[in-house]
Amino acid sequence: MDEVPQGAGILKNYRVVRMLAILALALGISTARADKARLTTHREMMSRLASLETIDSLFRSNRIEVICIGRSVKGRDIPLVVVSDPSVPIELTKRLFIICRQHGDEPAPTEAMLNLIEDLAFASDDGAADLLSKVSFFIVPMVNPDGADAYKRRNTNSADLNRDWLTLGQPETRCVRAAIDAVAPDVLVDQHELGPGNNRSDFVETAGTASGASAEVVSESLQLQHLVIGMLRTHDIGVVSYQIDDNHPARLAHRYFPIHGSTKTLLFETRQSGARRYRLQYRMKLHIVGTMTLAKYLAGRDDELRQRIAAHDSWRKSVQLASRKKRPGYAGISTTRRKR
């Protein structure tokens, strides 16, 4: 408990100063959140996380813990943000692990997860409280801070971190691997973006039957993929689904962990080419909706997700049917020109 100075006047001043400090921190967070024209630097991210942790502590919710799990080649901190219900032991919850920004020029996952951390920390509704009582979030918002600040794909050693999981030759992948081993997550998400010149559609990829993962991991991974794609559809976000069914070396995170960690792992990829380059909020939404779908599944709310998907798909079919009925020639009315 904070030590409060004695005396009514001093106490009043203390409360005013404390409230001003809270408002200043909150304003800093809101400003950072609103200004998406400029991407968050590593220093800004660390400052924002520190502010969130401070406000969280002041309001006694204690949902956030920021842990430095290692440092980049240039010595920048690599944070792991734990968002959980402090009244429930983490080992009694399901654990969702999210890694972002292995490639420094793929910003949407970092921005999305910083917003999600804030939302989870300060949400006051019963749904959020119930979710955190069942699921703990472990988020590494910036695996490659050197690359992120330089807006380059590779780290300072010119290594592609998402090709380093077999050899663990870089400090960034080593510390994240150690954190994943310690947490032993139920589900892992690797969040990426396609390069600026890549015109492929957004997609979600996971282990297929010939990926080398166990049948149990593959079965549940495909189930998770189906739910994520369905829930994205309810938000008018269409994505392509892929399954890993080849014998390529498991150098990539979403290939490595299903085999070597028996961890159900999904890859999210958003397209930032063309006009999408200027639609950061849309790309962020995909990462947030996908992540929250997995969290709700882990919380045992999969029936709720399926019902929402089914209701949305039924509504879409009815809209399409109504649209067809309005077209000339429907219901047996021919629009073919009569022969003269």
Beta strands, then each sheet from edge to edge (+ up, - down):
strand 1: 64-71
strand 2: 77-83
strand 3: 94-100
strand 4: 135-140
strand 5: 187-193
strand 6: 203-207
strand 7: 240-244
strand 8: 264-270
sheet 1: 1+ 2- 4+ 3+ 5+ 8+ 6- 7-
end
